């Protein structure tokens, strides 16, 4: 992109613009780019903080229903009555699927997913900044 801008300024030399115009414009573009990166970093930090907050709220709100669901009681049958479970494995599998607390698990996974997205974006921006200056 800078090559195109430099070429545009080379083409403008015939019009006799001020000598420092190209430098001033490029400097202003660089400042705006730094501001945009700064805003994106702040947005990512707030997004990570919000995701952690919602994750804590979700764990406290939905952790108990997950732990107290019938799913875990059925899972414990695999250790205590393995013969009965293997004989009736289809019915047992259906019972596990029916009692799996999907909604509660999804409610906890959404903030985890958003935390990963914000963290990935944050690391991407930081890597880009460090590689550009290195």
Buried (B, 14 or more C-beta within 10 A) or exposed (E): EEEEEEEEBEEEEEEEEEEEEBEEBBEEEEEEEEEEBEEBBEEBEEBBEBBBEBBEEBBEEBEEEBEEBEBEEBBEBBEEEEEEBEEEEEEBEEBBEEBBBEEBEEBBEBBBEBBEBBBEBBEEBEEEEEEEEE
